[in-house]
């Protein structure tokens, strides 16, 4: 099965049901599967005839925020056998230029907000011959470097489809080339096939026992250029013919949930924590809620909260980092089934998920159906590098055979993550192999373990634990870079932010004291307080590499 095959299946089985809902000019709009498919075919005709894109030979790119246009332009090209490179719209010019150059993209689909960037980088991209703009008014015949600039309405050929019909993607064709974050050197493009994505979505559903139907709706908050969101928020809904719901913005998630009434939320812990904080803030401000809780009537309060989330939420699926216990417990009290997953871009990306009925905290569940895992170089504590084999693993890195060979241990993809597997087959991630801290006695300290403990202190908003060296001493010591929780300090200081130096001193002291809950060799010996919130990736992970080595003496 291909991604195109999923689209066409939905057109046949449910042509009039909504494919997506989105907000445009403050109005909520809908498009059914039949209308969606017609637009995909029309757009594909324009890509093929206007730019002469050669399927399986040439690559294209998309630089857009979440929207129906993102989905339609992607399907129009990948469905014809063209490999599409999804790019983060927030990357700097040089980062974008590198990816477009490395991928040898011949056409870029973007918006007017990124035209200035394209003017800066297009002249240095000899392969680029087309720029498609999905909004605004584009002058006919406009060019940037060697590239012709075309508006989406001019590109679409109404009633088209001949090029799309003549070029049909195969399951083995590369659907996406997704570039990794590049925390170690330049980013690498993971080549993922139609089969990779479809089997990953099906395997995840089978493993977490989802009982989804076409009546379910996925709230799309995370950016589609990211592998997790692409599979969870686009491919998974297509498997069952579910509705995709696009939030208007990150600021309106709470409001949009109440309007759209989603049944599935695929997100990262950072967003789930923000929802949790909003729930708690609302309860604290509600006299009725406080009264009901005071007399022990939790049920009506939970129902009030559930209605604010739309009143239909059944699943909350998180990935990218462990979801805090208090957040999971809160949503479970709302009778929302919480599923935690683990994955990597190179694995399409979901490797494992917990079942919908799993109540264990801290595990990432069992491998998705059809996926095999093993531990390599296991130590005395049963911890080793997690390796993966199966139909979800990438073909390799685009034009980078050396990196591809280094990523595999024979047939097994080496994740670089340290894990343990219990007698029930449940996997627990212990940390990144490269982030591991080894002290002078040879003991291993997993930064994530320390972060999970110290990060619970209310005075600390952000924390990253890193190893540092001191003089010529052998081994590493445990250090931390933190950012204080200014809201907490205001609450403690009558609504006013205390003196910065005093706040930093208190936060640093509390971090070290909190780490005393751990074994002595895991305790934080040195703290640096950042003046700004810690740098994060597009899905909310702290960029650990930014802080590596910053505490060395």
MIVORO-511061 format. One record per residue (C-alpha): residue number from 0; x negated, y, z negated; residue in three letters. Coordinates in steps of 0.05 Angstrom, whole numbers. Layout:
BEGIN
(r NUM, (X, Y, Z), 'ALA')
...
***
This chain:
BEGIN
(r 0, (0, 0, 0), 'UNK')
(r 1, (-23, 71, 15), 'UNK')
(r 2, (-3, 138, -15), 'UNK')
(r 3, (32, 152, 51), 'UNK')
(r 4, (69, 86, 43), 'UNK')
(r 5, (95, 109, -25), 'UNK')
(r 6, (121, 173, 6), 'UNK')
(r 7, (156, 137, 63), 'UNK')
(r 8, (186, 86, 15), 'UNK')
(r 9, (219, 142, -24), 'UNK')
(r 10, (245, 175, 39), 'UNK')
(r 11, (280, 110, 58), 'UNK')
(r 12, (305, 91, -12), 'UNK')
(r 13, (325, 159, -41), 'UNK')
(r 14, (324, 213, 14), 'UNK')
(r 15, (369, 262, -24), 'UNK')
(r 16, (338, 257, -93), 'UNK')
(r 17, (291, 311, -115), 'UNK')
(r 18, (218, 303, -99), 'UNK')
(r 19, (199, 366, -137), 'UNK')
(r 20, (224, 426, -176), 'UNK')
(r 21, (184, 490, -181), 'UNK')
(r 22, (191, 564, -197), 'UNK')
(r 23, (182, 615, -142), 'UNK')
(r 24, (197, 689, -151), 'UNK')
(r 25, (229, 673, -218), 'UNK')
(r 26, (278, 625, -186), 'UNK')
(r 27, (277, 549, -197), 'UNK')
(r 28, (277, 513, -130), 'UNK')
(r 29, (284, 440, -109), 'UNK')
(r 30, (263, 398, -50), 'UNK')
(r 31, (287, 327, -37), 'UNK')
(r 32, (246, 270, -9), 'UNK')
(r 33, (274, 277, 62), 'UNK')
(r 34, (258, 352, 64), 'UNK')
(r 35, (190, 339, 34), 'UNK')
(r 36, (173, 287, 86), 'UNK')
(r 37, (195, 331, 144), 'UNK')
(r 38, (149, 387, 119), 'UNK')
(r 39, (91, 338, 111), 'UNK')
(r 40, (99, 316, 183), 'UNK')
(r 41, (104, 388, 209), 'UNK')
(r 42, (43, 410, 171), 'UNK')
(r 43, (4, 349, 193), 'UNK')
(r 44, (19, 365, 266), 'UNK')
(r 45, (-12, 434, 256), 'UNK')
(r 46, (-75, 406, 223), 'UNK')
(r 47, (-84, 355, 278), 'UNK')
(r 48, (-69, 396, 339), 'UNK')
(r 49, (-95, 464, 318), 'UNK')
(r 50, (-161, 441, 288), 'UNK')
(r 51, (-171, 373, 320), 'UNK')
(r 52, (-187, 339, 255), 'UNK')
(r 53, (-216, 270, 266), 'UNK')
(r 54, (-187, 219, 216), 'UNK')
(r 55, (-240, 175, 181), 'UNK')
(r 56, (-295, 218, 210), 'UNK')
(r 57, (-283, 288, 181), 'UNK')
(r 58, (-265, 314, 112), 'UNK')
(r 59, (-223, 372, 90), 'UNK')
(r 60, (-213, 409, 24), 'UNK')
(r 61, (-158, 440, -18), 'UNK')
(r 62, (-170, 499, -65), 'UNK')
(r 63, (-102, 514, -95), 'UNK')
(r 64, (-65, 516, -161), 'UNK')
(r 65, (-8, 467, -173), 'UNK')
(r 66, (49, 476, -124), 'UNK')
(r 67, (91, 437, -73), 'UNK')
(r 68, (43, 465, -20), 'UNK')
(r 69, (-15, 428, -55), 'UNK')
(r 70, (22, 362, -50), 'UNK')
(r 71, (48, 372, 21), 'UNK')
(r 72, (-19, 394, 50), 'UNK')
(r 73, (-54, 337, 15), 'UNK')
(r 74, (-5, 284, 41), 'UNK')
(r 75, (-4, 314, 111), 'UNK')
(r 76, (-79, 301, 117), 'UNK')
(r 77, (-92, 240, 74), 'UNK')
(r 78, (-32, 204, 104), 'UNK')
(r 79, (-66, 209, 172), 'UNK')
(r 80, (-131, 179, 146), 'UNK')
(r 81, (-167, 244, 130), 'UNK')
(r 82, (-208, 246, 65), 'UNK')
(r 83, (-188, 307, 25), 'UNK')
(r 84, (-233, 342, -26), 'UNK')
(r 85, (-192, 373, -83), 'UNK')
(r 86, (-231, 432, -113), 'UNK')
(r 87, (-220, 471, -178), 'UNK')
(r 88, (-197, 541, -158), 'UNK')
(r 89, (-234, 570, -218), 'UNK')
(r 90, (-303, 549, -195), 'UNK')
(r 91, (-353, 603, -180), 'UNK')
(r 92, (-369, 618, -107), 'UNK')
(r 93, (-435, 581, -106), 'UNK')
(r 94, (-405, 519, -139), 'UNK')
(r 95, (-349, 518, -87), 'UNK')
(r 96, (-399, 529, -31), 'UNK')
(r 97, (-441, 471, -54), 'UNK')
(r 98, (-382, 423, -54), 'UNK')
(r 99, (-356, 446, 14), 'UNK')
(r 100, (-425, 440, 44), 'UNK')
(r 101, (-440, 372, 13), 'UNK')
(r 102, (-372, 345, 35), 'UNK')
(r 103, (-380, 375, 105), 'UNK')
(r 104, (-309, 401, 102), 'UNK')
(r 105, (-281, 423, 169), 'UNK')
(r 106, (-217, 455, 143), 'UNK')
(r 107, (-201, 488, 76), 'UNK')
(r 108, (-131, 500, 51), 'UNK')
(r 109, (-126, 556, 0), 'UNK')
(r 110, (-89, 620, -17), 'UNK')
(r 111, (-98, 695, -10), 'UNK')
(r 112, (-129, 700, -79), 'UNK')
(r 113, (-189, 660, -53), 'UNK')
(r 114, (-199, 694, 14), 'UNK')
(r 115, (-252, 740, -13), 'UNK')
(r 116, (-291, 680, -39), 'UNK')
(r 117, (-283, 647, 29), 'UNK')
(r 118, (-310, 710, 62), 'UNK')
(r 119, (-372, 704, 18), 'UNK')
(r 120, (-386, 631, 31), 'UNK')
(r 121, (-357, 612, 98), 'UNK')
(r 122, (-414, 641, 140), 'UNK')
(r 123, (-461, 591, 107), 'UNK')
(r 124, (-416, 531, 123), 'UNK')
(r 125, (-430, 510, 195), 'UNK')
(r 126, (-380, 452, 192), 'UNK')
(r 127, (-321, 496, 173), 'UNK')
(r 128, (-275, 514, 231), 'UNK')
(r 129, (-208, 527, 197), 'UNK')
(r 130, (-179, 562, 136), 'UNK')
(r 131, (-105, 551, 121), 'UNK')
(r 132, (-72, 602, 75), 'UNK')
(r 133, (-8, 580, 41), 'UNK')
(r 134, (17, 649, 20), 'UNK')
(r 135, (16, 721, 43), 'UNK')
(r 136, (13, 749, 114), 'UNK')
(r 137, (-45, 729, 158), 'UNK')
(r 138, (-63, 768, 221), 'UNK')
(r 139, (-62, 724, 282), 'UNK')
(r 140, (-132, 710, 308), 'UNK')
(r 141, (-167, 729, 243), 'UNK')
(r 142, (-234, 694, 233), 'UNK')
(r 143, (-283, 686, 175), 'UNK')
(r 144, (-351, 662, 200), 'UNK')
(r 145, (-337, 606, 249), 'UNK')
(r 146, (-270, 590, 217), 'UNK')
(r 147, (-202, 610, 245), 'UNK')
(r 148, (-154, 634, 190), 'UNK')
(r 149, (-82, 611, 197), 'UNK')
(r 150, (-21, 621, 153), 'UNK')
(r 151, (17, 558, 133), 'UNK')
(r 152, (80, 580, 170), 'UNK')
(r 153, (40, 588, 235), 'UNK')
(r 154, (6, 521, 223), 'UNK')
(r 155, (72, 483, 215), 'UNK')
(r 156, (100, 456, 279), 'UNK')
(r 157, (174, 446, 269), 'UNK')
(r 158, (198, 378, 292), 'UNK')
(r 159, (126, 355, 298), 'UNK')
(r 160, (99, 288, 277), 'UNK')
(r 161, (65, 258, 338), 'UNK')
(r 162, (-5, 267, 309), 'UNK')
(r 163, (18, 240, 241), 'UNK')
(r 164, (51, 180, 274), 'UNK')
(r 165, (-11, 166, 317), 'UNK')
(r 166, (-57, 167, 257), 'UNK')
(r 167, (-35, 122, 200), 'UNK')
(r 168, (-78, 116, 138), 'UNK')
(r 169, (-101, 46, 117), 'UNK')
(r 170, (-105, 22, 45), 'UNK')
(r 171, (-181, 19, 52), 'UNK')
(r 172, (-187, 90, 77), 'UNK')
(r 173, (-217, 143, 31), 'UNK')
(r 174, (-159, 187, 8), 'UNK')
(r 175, (-198, 235, -37), 'UNK')
(r 176, (-270, 254, -49), 'UNK')
(r 177, (-268, 281, -120), 'UNK')
(r 178, (-330, 316, -145), 'UNK')
(r 179, (-352, 302, -216), 'UNK')
(r 180, (-365, 360, -263), 'UNK')
(r 181, (-439, 359, -251), 'UNK')
(r 182, (-462, 361, -323), 'UNK')
(r 183, (-527, 330, -301), 'UNK')
(r 184, (-550, 364, -238), 'UNK')
(r 185, (-506, 376, -177), 'UNK')
(r 186, (-436, 346, -175), 'UNK')
(r 187, (-427, 281, -138), 'UNK')
(r 188, (-367, 264, -94), 'UNK')
(r 189, (-332, 200, -115), 'UNK')
(r 190, (-299, 167, -55), 'UNK')
(r 191, (-231, 139, -76), 'UNK')
(r 192, (-186, 100, -29), 'UNK')
(r 193, (-111, 96, -21), 'UNK')
(r 194, (-114, 27, -51), 'UNK')
(r 195, (-154, 52, -111), 'UNK')
(r 196, (-101, 103, -130), 'UNK')
(r 197, (-39, 60, -117), 'UNK')
(r 198, (-67, -1, -155), 'UNK')
(r 199, (-89, 43, -212), 'UNK')
(r 200, (-19, 73, -220), 'UNK')
(r 201, (15, 5, -215), 'UNK')
(r 202, (-35, -26, -263), 'UNK')
(r 203, (-25, 29, -315), 'UNK')
(r 204, (51, 23, -311), 'UNK')
(r 205, (46, -53, -320), 'UNK')
(r 206, (-1, -47, -380), 'UNK')
(r 207, (37, 4, -420), 'UNK')
(r 208, (104, -28, -405), 'UNK')
(r 209, (137, 32, -373), 'UNK')
(r 210, (210, 25, -357), 'UNK')
(r 211, (212, 85, -310), 'UNK')
(r 212, (265, 96, -257), 'UNK')
(r 213, (281, 148, -205), 'UNK')
(r 214, (319, 186, -258), 'UNK')
(r 215, (255, 202, -296), 'UNK')
(r 216, (218, 268, -287), 'UNK')
(r 217, (144, 283, -297), 'UNK')
(r 218, (124, 352, -323), 'UNK')
(r 219, (62, 373, -284), 'UNK')
(r 220, (18, 419, -326), 'UNK')
(r 221, (-53, 394, -314), 'UNK')
(r 222, (-86, 415, -248), 'UNK')
(r 223, (-77, 366, -191), 'UNK')
(r 224, (-150, 373, -169), 'UNK')
(r 225, (-168, 332, -231), 'UNK')
(r 226, (-165, 257, -222), 'UNK')
(r 227, (-123, 244, -284), 'UNK')
(r 228, (-69, 293, -264), 'UNK')
(r 229, (-71, 271, -192), 'UNK')
(r 230, (-57, 198, -210), 'UNK')
(r 231, (-12, 211, -270), 'UNK')
(r 232, (28, 269, -244), 'UNK')
(r 233, (31, 255, -169), 'UNK')
(r 234, (18, 182, -153), 'UNK')
(r 235, (55, 154, -213), 'UNK')
(r 236, (120, 192, -198), 'UNK')
(r 237, (115, 169, -125), 'UNK')
(r 238, (111, 96, -147), 'UNK')
(r 239, (181, 99, -178), 'UNK')
(r 240, (210, 158, -139), 'UNK')
(r 241, (210, 203, -200), 'UNK')
(r 242, (216, 279, -197), 'UNK')
(r 243, (154, 323, -202), 'UNK')
(r 244, (166, 386, -243), 'UNK')
(r 245, (116, 443, -237), 'UNK')
(r 246, (113, 491, -297), 'UNK')
(r 247, (110, 564, -278), 'UNK')
(r 248, (47, 575, -319), 'UNK')
(r 249, (10, 549, -380), 'UNK')
(r 250, (42, 605, -420), 'UNK')
(r 251, (112, 581, -403), 'UNK')
(r 252, (106, 507, -418), 'UNK')
(r 253, (151, 509, -479), 'UNK')
(r 254, (205, 549, -443), 'UNK')
(r 255, (200, 507, -380), 'UNK')
(r 256, (208, 441, -418), 'UNK')
(r 257, (274, 467, -446), 'UNK')
(r 258, (297, 486, -376), 'UNK')
(r 259, (271, 426, -337), 'UNK')
(r 260, (284, 371, -388), 'UNK')
(r 261, (225, 325, -369), 'UNK')
(r 262, (224, 253, -392), 'UNK')
(r 263, (148, 243, -383), 'UNK')
(r 264, (91, 289, -403), 'UNK')
(r 265, (21, 271, -380), 'UNK')
(r 266, (-28, 316, -413), 'UNK')
(r 267, (-92, 324, -453), 'UNK')
(r 268, (-96, 328, -530), 'UNK')
(r 269, (-111, 403, -528), 'UNK')
(r 270, (-43, 418, -496), 'UNK')
(r 271, (-7, 369, -541), 'UNK')
(r 272, (-38, 404, -602), 'UNK')
(r 273, (-13, 471, -576), 'UNK')
(r 274, (57, 441, -570), 'UNK')
(r 275, (50, 413, -640), 'UNK')
(r 276, (29, 482, -666), 'UNK')
(r 277, (89, 514, -633), 'UNK')
(r 278, (135, 462, -665), 'UNK')
(r 279, (105, 476, -734), 'UNK')
(r 280, (108, 551, -724), 'UNK')
(r 281, (181, 546, -704), 'UNK')
(r 282, (198, 503, -765), 'UNK')
(r 283, (162, 552, -812), 'UNK')
(r 284, (201, 611, -783), 'UNK')
(r 285, (269, 575, -785), 'UNK')
(r 286, (307, 584, -850), 'UNK')
(r 287, (355, 529, -830), 'UNK')
(r 288, (298, 480, -816), 'UNK')
(r 289, (263, 498, -882), 'UNK')
(r 290, (328, 487, -920), 'UNK')
(r 291, (343, 420, -888), 'UNK')
(r 292, (272, 395, -900), 'UNK')
(r 293, (276, 419, -972), 'UNK')
(r 294, (337, 376, -986), 'UNK')
(r 295, (308, 317, -950), 'UNK')
(r 296, (348, 320, -885), 'UNK')
(r 297, (291, 309, -836), 'UNK')
(r 298, (335, 277, -781), 'UNK')
(r 299, (373, 340, -760), 'UNK')
(r 300, (308, 380, -759), 'UNK')
(r 301, (275, 329, -714), 'UNK')
(r 302, (335, 332, -668), 'UNK')
(r 303, (329, 408, -664), 'UNK')
(r 304, (256, 401, -645), 'UNK')
(r 305, (272, 347, -594), 'UNK')
(r 306, (323, 393, -560), 'UNK')
(r 307, (271, 448, -555), 'UNK')
(r 308, (228, 399, -514), 'UNK')
(r 309, (286, 389, -466), 'UNK')
(r 310, (322, 334, -504), 'UNK')
(r 311, (300, 279, -455), 'UNK')
(r 312, (226, 267, -469), 'UNK')
(r 313, (211, 192, -472), 'UNK')
(r 314, (136, 186, -459), 'UNK')
(r 315, (76, 228, -477), 'UNK')
(r 316, (14, 202, -442), 'UNK')
(r 317, (-53, 232, -461), 'UNK')
(r 318, (-124, 223, -437), 'UNK')
(r 319, (-191, 258, -434), 'UNK')
(r 320, (-203, 256, -510), 'UNK')
(r 321, (-173, 224, -572), 'UNK')
(r 322, (-106, 254, -592), 'UNK')
(r 323, (-105, 275, -665), 'UNK')
(r 324, (-66, 229, -712), 'UNK')
(r 325, (-20, 284, -737), 'UNK')
(r 326, (1, 302, -666), 'UNK')
(r 327, (16, 230, -648), 'UNK')
(r 328, (55, 219, -712), 'UNK')
(r 329, (96, 282, -700), 'UNK')
(r 330, (118, 261, -631), 'UNK')
(r 331, (132, 190, -654), 'UNK')
(r 332, (179, 218, -707), 'UNK')
(r 333, (216, 249, -648), 'UNK')
(r 334, (222, 178, -619), 'UNK')
(r 335, (174, 196, -562), 'UNK')
(r 336, (131, 137, -542), 'UNK')
(r 337, (58, 159, -544), 'UNK')
(r 338, (9, 127, -496), 'UNK')
(r 339, (-66, 140, -499), 'UNK')
(r 340, (-110, 126, -439), 'UNK')
(r 341, (-182, 126, -419), 'UNK')
(r 342, (-214, 135, -352), 'UNK')
(r 343, (-266, 166, -307), 'UNK')
(r 344, (-261, 199, -239), 'UNK')
(r 345, (-299, 140, -208), 'UNK')
(r 346, (-244, 93, -231), 'UNK')
(r 347, (-185, 129, -200), 'UNK')
(r 348, (-187, 146, -260), 'UNK')
(r 349, (-147, 104, -310), 'UNK')
(r 350, (-186, 44, -338), 'UNK')
(r 351, (-144, 27, -399), 'UNK')
(r 352, (-80, 48, -435), 'UNK')
(r 353, (-45, 31, -500), 'UNK')
(r 354, (23, -1, -494), 'UNK')
(r 355, (84, 43, -506), 'UNK')
(r 356, (97, 7, -571), 'UNK')
(r 357, (26, 10, -597), 'UNK')
(r 358, (20, 48, -663), 'UNK')
(r 359, (-55, 39, -674), 'UNK')
(r 360, (-93, 105, -677), 'UNK')
(r 361, (-161, 113, -644), 'UNK')
(r 362, (-158, 57, -593), 'UNK')
(r 363, (-153, 67, -518), 'UNK')
(r 364, (-115, 2, -510), 'UNK')
(r 365, (-128, -55, -462), 'UNK')
(r 366, (-154, -53, -390), 'UNK')
(r 367, (-101, -37, -337), 'UNK')
(r 368, (-73, -98, -301), 'UNK')
(r 369, (-124, -124, -251), 'UNK')
(r 370, (-183, -89, -285), 'UNK')
(r 371, (-240, -125, -320), 'UNK')
(r 372, (-285, -94, -373), 'UNK')
(r 373, (-347, -117, -410), 'UNK')
(r 374, (-398, -89, -458), 'UNK')
(r 375, (-472, -86, -439), 'UNK')
(r 376, (-531, -82, -487), 'UNK')
(r 377, (-488, -94, -548), 'UNK')
(r 378, (-520, -74, -615), 'UNK')
(r 379, (-513, -107, -684), 'UNK')
(r 380, (-449, -67, -696), 'UNK')
(r 381, (-415, -94, -634), 'UNK')
(r 382, (-423, -29, -595), 'UNK')
(r 383, (-447, -30, -523), 'UNK')
(r 384, (-439, 7, -457), 'UNK')
(r 385, (-369, -2, -427), 'UNK')
(r 386, (-373, -29, -356), 'UNK')
(r 387, (-315, -36, -307), 'UNK')
(r 388, (-298, -80, -248), 'UNK')
(r 389, (-236, -83, -205), 'UNK')
(r 390, (-194, -52, -150), 'UNK')
(r 391, (-195, 17, -182), 'UNK')
(r 392, (-270, 28, -176), 'UNK')
(r 393, (-294, 78, -123), 'UNK')
(r 394, (-329, 59, -58), 'UNK')
(r 395, (-388, 101, -79), 'UNK')
(r 396, (-413, 173, -79), 'UNK')
(r 397, (-407, 210, -13), 'UNK')
(r 398, (-475, 213, 23), 'UNK')
(r 399, (-511, 193, -41), 'UNK')
(r 400, (-533, 121, -39), 'UNK')
(r 401, (-585, 131, -94), 'UNK')
(r 402, (-533, 156, -144), 'UNK')
(r 403, (-486, 101, -123), 'UNK')
(r 404, (-537, 47, -137), 'UNK')
(r 405, (-554, 79, -205), 'UNK')
(r 406, (-481, 79, -224), 'UNK')
(r 407, (-473, 4, -217), 'UNK')
(r 408, (-500, -56, -255), 'UNK')
(r 409, (-490, -107, -201), 'UNK')
(r 410, (-415, -108, -187), 'UNK')
(r 411, (-399, -71, -251), 'UNK')
(r 412, (-391, 5, -255), 'UNK')
(r 413, (-430, 32, -315), 'UNK')
(r 414, (-387, 84, -349), 'UNK')
(r 415, (-441, 113, -394), 'UNK')
(r 416, (-391, 108, -452), 'UNK')
(r 417, (-406, 67, -514), 'UNK')
(r 418, (-349, 24, -539), 'UNK')
(r 419, (-328, -35, -581), 'UNK')
(r 420, (-274, -87, -566), 'UNK')
(r 421, (-236, -121, -623), 'UNK')
(r 422, (-208, -192, -626), 'UNK')
(r 423, (-142, -168, -595), 'UNK')
(r 424, (-178, -139, -535), 'UNK')
(r 425, (-166, -66, -556), 'UNK')
(r 426, (-221, -19, -535), 'UNK')
(r 427, (-248, 37, -579), 'UNK')
(r 428, (-294, 90, -550), 'UNK')
(r 429, (-352, 106, -596), 'UNK')
(r 430, (-385, 162, -557), 'UNK')
(r 431, (-425, 180, -495), 'UNK')
(r 432, (-489, 141, -485), 'UNK')
(r 433, (-527, 205, -467), 'UNK')
(r 434, (-497, 243, -527), 'UNK')
(r 435, (-519, 190, -578), 'UNK')
(r 436, (-562, 218, -634), 'UNK')
(r 437, (-618, 172, -659), 'UNK')
(r 438, (-651, 193, -724), 'UNK')
(r 439, (-722, 180, -748), 'UNK')
(r 440, (-700, 114, -780), 'UNK')
(r 441, (-670, 90, -714), 'UNK')
(r 442, (-598, 96, -738), 'UNK')
(r 443, (-545, 115, -686), 'UNK')
(r 444, (-499, 174, -699), 'UNK')
(r 445, (-439, 184, -652), 'UNK')
(r 446, (-424, 258, -646), 'UNK')
(r 447, (-350, 245, -634), 'UNK')
(r 448, (-344, 211, -701), 'UNK')
(r 449, (-373, 271, -737), 'UNK')
(r 450, (-330, 319, -696), 'UNK')
(r 451, (-267, 281, -712), 'UNK')
(r 452, (-280, 289, -787), 'UNK')
(r 453, (-307, 360, -790), 'UNK')
(r 454, (-258, 386, -737), 'UNK')
(r 455, (-200, 373, -785), 'UNK')
(r 456, (-223, 431, -830), 'UNK')
(r 457, (-173, 488, -818), 'UNK')
(r 458, (-229, 539, -818), 'UNK')
(r 459, (-259, 509, -755), 'UNK')
(r 460, (-227, 519, -687), 'UNK')
(r 461, (-281, 488, -642), 'UNK')
(r 462, (-339, 442, -657), 'UNK')
(r 463, (-392, 405, -617), 'UNK')
(r 464, (-442, 360, -652), 'UNK')
(r 465, (-511, 355, -621), 'UNK')
(r 466, (-578, 325, -641), 'UNK')
(r 467, (-637, 371, -652), 'UNK')
(r 468, (-711, 363, -664), 'UNK')
(r 469, (-751, 398, -717), 'UNK')
(r 470, (-824, 412, -705), 'UNK')
(r 471, (-861, 348, -690), 'UNK')
(r 472, (-815, 304, -732), 'UNK')
(r 473, (-795, 239, -698), 'UNK')
(r 474, (-722, 227, -684), 'UNK')
(r 475, (-664, 276, -684), 'UNK')
(r 476, (-624, 309, -739), 'UNK')
(r 477, (-549, 323, -736), 'UNK')
(r 478, (-530, 394, -719), 'UNK')
(r 479, (-466, 429, -699), 'UNK')
(r 480, (-443, 490, -660), 'UNK')
(r 481, (-377, 516, -686), 'UNK')
(r 482, (-327, 572, -673), 'UNK')
(r 483, (-285, 595, -733), 'UNK')
(r 484, (-209, 591, -733), 'UNK')
(r 485, (-195, 666, -737), 'UNK')
(r 486, (-120, 655, -748), 'UNK')
(r 487, (-135, 614, -811), 'UNK')
(r 488, (-182, 667, -837), 'UNK')
(r 489, (-129, 721, -826), 'UNK')
(r 490, (-78, 680, -865), 'UNK')
(r 491, (-128, 673, -922), 'UNK')
(r 492, (-143, 748, -921), 'UNK')
(r 493, (-73, 778, -923), 'UNK')
(r 494, (-66, 783, -847), 'UNK')
(r 495, (-133, 817, -836), 'UNK')
(r 496, (-195, 787, -804), 'UNK')
(r 497, (-251, 788, -855), 'UNK')
(r 498, (-321, 812, -843), 'UNK')
(r 499, (-352, 772, -785), 'UNK')
(r 500, (-415, 754, -822), 'UNK')
(r 501, (-376, 730, -883), 'UNK')
(r 502, (-328, 690, -839), 'UNK')
(r 503, (-386, 655, -803), 'UNK')
(r 504, (-420, 640, -869), 'UNK')
(r 505, (-357, 608, -898), 'UNK')
(r 506, (-342, 568, -835), 'UNK')
(r 507, (-413, 541, -832), 'UNK')
(r 508, (-412, 522, -905), 'UNK')
(r 509, (-344, 487, -898), 'UNK')
(r 510, (-370, 448, -837), 'UNK')
(r 511, (-429, 421, -877), 'UNK')
(r 512, (-385, 406, -938), 'UNK')
(r 513, (-334, 369, -895), 'UNK')
(r 514, (-388, 326, -864), 'UNK')
(r 515, (-405, 302, -934), 'UNK')
(r 516, (-345, 255, -926), 'UNK')
(r 517, (-391, 215, -880), 'UNK')
(r 518, (-451, 172, -895), 'UNK')
(r 519, (-512, 214, -913), 'UNK')
(r 520, (-549, 202, -848), 'UNK')
(r 521, (-488, 228, -808), 'UNK')
(r 522, (-482, 293, -846), 'UNK')
(r 523, (-492, 360, -811), 'UNK')
(r 524, (-560, 391, -829), 'UNK')
(r 525, (-556, 454, -787), 'UNK')
(r 526, (-499, 497, -762), 'UNK')
(r 527, (-497, 551, -709), 'UNK')
(r 528, (-435, 595, -706), 'UNK')
(r 529, (-415, 616, -636), 'UNK')
(r 530, (-389, 687, -623), 'UNK')
(r 531, (-341, 660, -571), 'UNK')
(r 532, (-296, 598, -565), 'UNK')
(r 533, (-337, 539, -540), 'UNK')
(r 534, (-342, 528, -465), 'UNK')
(r 535, (-293, 478, -439), 'UNK')
(r 536, (-278, 441, -375), 'UNK')
(r 537, (-214, 452, -335), 'UNK')
(r 538, (-178, 399, -376), 'UNK')
(r 539, (-201, 424, -444), 'UNK')
(r 540, (-263, 382, -460), 'UNK')
(r 541, (-320, 418, -493), 'UNK')
(r 542, (-379, 423, -446), 'UNK')
(r 543, (-428, 385, -490), 'UNK')
(r 544, (-486, 395, -441), 'UNK')
(r 545, (-482, 471, -452), 'UNK')
(r 546, (-502, 463, -525), 'UNK')
(r 547, (-553, 406, -519), 'UNK')
(r 548, (-621, 430, -543), 'UNK')
(r 549, (-595, 497, -570), 'UNK')
(r 550, (-612, 479, -642), 'UNK')
(r 551, (-683, 452, -628), 'UNK')
(r 552, (-739, 483, -669), 'UNK')
***
